[in-house]
Structure formats: C-alpha cells, structure tokens
Amino acid sequence: MSMIVDVATYLASPPEVIERQLRTSRLLIFVASPLVRFVPCGGASLPQAWESKTYWVSLRLFGCIPLGRQAIVISFPESPFAFSMRDSGHSRLIRTWDHMITLEASGAGTVYRDRVTISAGVFTVFVWAFAQVFYRHRQRRWRQLVASGFDYGAT
C-alpha cells in the first residue's frame, strides 16, 4: 500500500531564484529545522550543491530523537515544469519515499509543489501523517525565507 502527500504553495520569487536555493543542502537544513535534522553518515558532510547521487543521513526528530538512516537519492528529471528535482529516498522502515519537487512560473513568482509517494508497510499511514505535517512545515519555512530576502539568519 502506498499513500501520497501533495502540497503546493506560492513563493513570491521567480523560478530561477527558487531553483538556485533548492539545489543547495543549506536550504534542506533550513526548511526542515527544527522539526527534522539531517546528520550525514560516515563522517561525510552534505554537499554545498546537490548532485545526482545517493547521500546517506541519520534523521533526528527535533534534532535529538533518532529516526534511523535514510537514503536521499537525488536526480533532476526532465519535466514540463520550470524545474524538477527528485529524491527517490528509502530506509529500512520506509521502502518508498519518492519525493518530486516541481517549480512552475506563476506571474512574478513560483508555484512550488512537493509530491511524495510513501510506502512503509503497516506503518504507511503513520509515515504519511508525519509527512503531511513535515511538508507543510517546510513550505511555511520556504515562505518565511523568501519574505526575508533569503536571509537564512533572519527567520
């Protein structure tokens, strides 16, 4: 069984500006905080700019409660949108965490969409419920960041 989270928001900045931020791990750390912290495994660090490859991280709820290891599997698929980025993530518990981010021009800004397909066996509904909260939190943080002029220290 799989379930889908699909949430979108308007960001008052053009797609090319949003894309530049989206390509950085700094953005992920910012929008996930303080709900989830990503700790790179094996002494590695997250890249300054995402590349099409797999990154292993330990997830920590509220920065301290261990949630296990997760693969972040980045790709940049062709799409009809201004930009698309995909994380085909997975872990021991979550067989599928297929997260597609799309950016679409809308007036002077961007429609930013997170669409996540989740499969975690009997835990799917619980992971899906968490993801509903998590992605709404991320989009709220995105809006704050855009409103601050991308001042990561201001929000």
Residue pairs with C-beta under 8 A, 6 or more apart in sequence:
1 119
1 121
1 124
2 96
2 117
2 118
2 119
2 124
3 117
3 118
3 119
3 124
3 125
3 128
4 115
4 116
4 117
4 118
5 114
5 115
5 116
5 118
5 128
5 131
5 132
5 135
6 113
6 114
6 115
6 116
7 113
7 114
7 132
7 135
7 136
7 139
8 111
8 112
8 113
8 114
8 139
9 111
9 112
9 139
9 142
9 143
10 106
10 109
10 110
10 111
10 112
11 18
11 109
11 110
11 111
11 112
11 142
11 143
11 146
12 108
12 109
12 146
12 147
13 109
13 110
13 146
14 105
14 108
14 109
14 110
15 82
15 83
15 103
15 104
15 105
15 110
16 82
17 150
18 83
18 103
18 110
18 112
18 146
19 82
19 83
19 103
21 27
21 145
21 150
22 83
22 85
22 101
22 103
23 49
23 50
23 85
24 48
24 49
24 50
25 46
25 47
25 48
25 49
25 50
26 48
26 152
27 145
28 38
28 46
29 37
29 38
29 46
30 141
30 145
30 152
31 137
31 138
31 139
31 141
31 142
31 145
32 38
32 134
32 137
32 138
32 141
33 63
33 141
34 62
34 63
35 61
35 62
35 133
35 134
35 137
36 59
36 60
36 61
36 67
36 134
37 59
37 60
37 62
37 63
38 46
38 57
38 58
38 59
38 72
39 57
39 58
39 59
39 60
40 46
40 55
40 56
40 57
40 58
41 56
41 57
41 58
41 69
42 56
44 55
44 56
46 55
46 57
47 55
50 74
50 85
51 74
52 74
52 75
52 76
53 73
53 74
54 71
54 72
54 73
54 74
55 71
55 72
55 73
55 74
56 69
56 70
56 71
56 72
57 69
57 70
57 72
58 66
58 67
58 68
58 69
58 70
59 66
59 67
59 68
59 69
59 70
60 66
60 67
61 67
68 91
68 92
68 93
69 91
69 92
70 89
70 90
70 91
70 94
70 97
71 89
71 90
71 91
72 87
72 89
73 87
73 88
73 89
73 90
74 85
74 86
74 87
75 85
75 86
75 88
76 84
76 85
76 86
77 84
77 86
77 100
78 84
79 102
81 102
81 103
81 104
82 103
82 104
82 105
82 110
83 102
83 103
84 100
84 101
84 102
84 103
85 100
85 101
86 98
86 99
86 100
86 101
87 97
87 98
87 99
87 101
88 97
88 98
88 99
89 97
89 98
89 99
90 96
90 97
91 97
93 120
93 123
93 127
94 118
94 119
94 120
94 123
94 127
95 119
95 120
95 121
96 117
96 118
96 119
96 120
97 116
97 117
97 118
98 116
98 117
98 118
99 114
99 115
99 116
100 113
100 114
100 115
100 116
101 112
101 113
101 114
102 112
102 113
102 115
103 110
103 111
103 112
103 113
104 110
104 111
104 113
105 111
112 139
112 142
114 135
114 138
114 139
116 131
116 135
118 124
118 127
118 128
118 131
120 126
120 127
141 155
144 155
145 151
145 152
145 155
147 155
148 154
148 155
